[in-house]
């Protein structure tokens, strides 16, 4: 029987070309029709998979060994792109204006497809079912939540779920993860400051919502500097302010939009309460009113200790291409793999992208980002080893 490394090498040219094709043809969340079609057609051509499509609209679950008696394992990748105009200059740059794979989901999907193809060559050695989850709408659409709600982790049941994300802060061959909270609650707030408009030359006859909003923005920053323990990470960002129509008119209201990132429900609740108290208090003290709406987004992504231990031990025992398994400090970005992790013991890990001869790499969500093809065989090997050692 061929080694998994040799099998991956056989599929690698195809998977690199597949990834570049996905990069040229990005699709937004719940619109990944062609992406899902290409994945499904390749798996059908290979044969041996039980394929479910149309899950959470465009998602796919392909299962190897559906009727095998051993415990089940699942691997997940996301498929959607971002509404960004690409400027990478690569030959495989996006052909769709205003859309690009700026978060590397083309790479994640390709890693998972390559793993599925490679493991299908070893299907006789698998002792239990393996589910390959191709998920839509990670970028704000909560596609993971919808797939979980549709029961994809059952019938056959899986005991653990694993996922990866290309990471521009790590070198090729480096893996980073942690036990417990790895990524944050990603929540949204909207504040409308209501004042009284009028002529800009007579501010004493108005209640200026722009002045109030400015004070609210400054006061909200005290939540992180004065209401949060130094060891407890919190980010509160006001990302948008809208108000006014002309240079000589004080408007009636100002609209503010922002995000809150926390790593625990306790801190999340405290921040929510402080936003309401501060915004209302500042607005009232200056004669206005604050209308506040807070919307919960993705929950904390928390890696289960048992899944983290299994992943770490598996990777540390692996020969090349893994060079180092590092502990990652909890990141204040959101990730809807969290919904899988809330349902089954799971572990998410970061996959290094920086070439050996470089000191840095374009960051996620930037217009010049491109998933490093050299990371594909590493991701495929990581996914494959997690499956192959699962029944030891």
Secondary structure as GFF3:
##gff-version 3
##sequence-region A 1 392
A	DSSP	alpha_helix	4	24	.	.	.	ID=ss1
A	DSSP	alpha_helix	33	46	.	.	.	ID=ss2
A	DSSP	beta_strand	50	55	.	.	.	ID=ss3
A	DSSP	beta_strand	59	64	.	.	.	ID=ss4
A	DSSP	beta_strand	70	78	.	.	.	ID=ss5
A	DSSP	alpha_helix	105	120	.	.	.	ID=ss6
A	DSSP	three_ten_helix	123	125	.	.	.	ID=ss7
A	DSSP	beta_strand	128	135	.	.	.	ID=ss8
A	DSSP	alpha_helix	143	149	.	.	.	ID=ss9
A	DSSP	beta_strand	160	171	.	.	.	ID=ss10
A	DSSP	beta_strand	174	177	.	.	.	ID=ss11
A	DSSP	beta_strand	180	183	.	.	.	ID=ss12
A	DSSP	beta_strand	185	194	.	.	.	ID=ss13
A	DSSP	beta_strand	198	199	.	.	.	ID=ss14
A	DSSP	three_ten_helix	200	205	.	.	.	ID=ss15
A	DSSP	alpha_helix	209	220	.	.	.	ID=ss16
A	DSSP	alpha_helix	222	226	.	.	.	ID=ss17
A	DSSP	beta_strand	234	242	.	.	.	ID=ss18
A	DSSP	beta_strand	249	250	.	.	.	ID=ss19
A	DSSP	beta_strand	253	262	.	.	.	ID=ss20
A	DSSP	alpha_helix	265	285	.	.	.	ID=ss21
A	DSSP	beta_strand	289	298	.	.	.	ID=ss22
A	DSSP	beta_strand	301	303	.	.	.	ID=ss23
A	DSSP	alpha_helix	305	317	.	.	.	ID=ss24
A	DSSP	beta_strand	324	327	.	.	.	ID=ss25
A	DSSP	alpha_helix	338	341	.	.	.	ID=ss26
A	DSSP	beta_strand	345	354	.	.	.	ID=ss27
A	DSSP	three_ten_helix	373	375	.	.	.	ID=ss28
A	DSSP	alpha_helix	376	388	.	.	.	ID=ss29
###
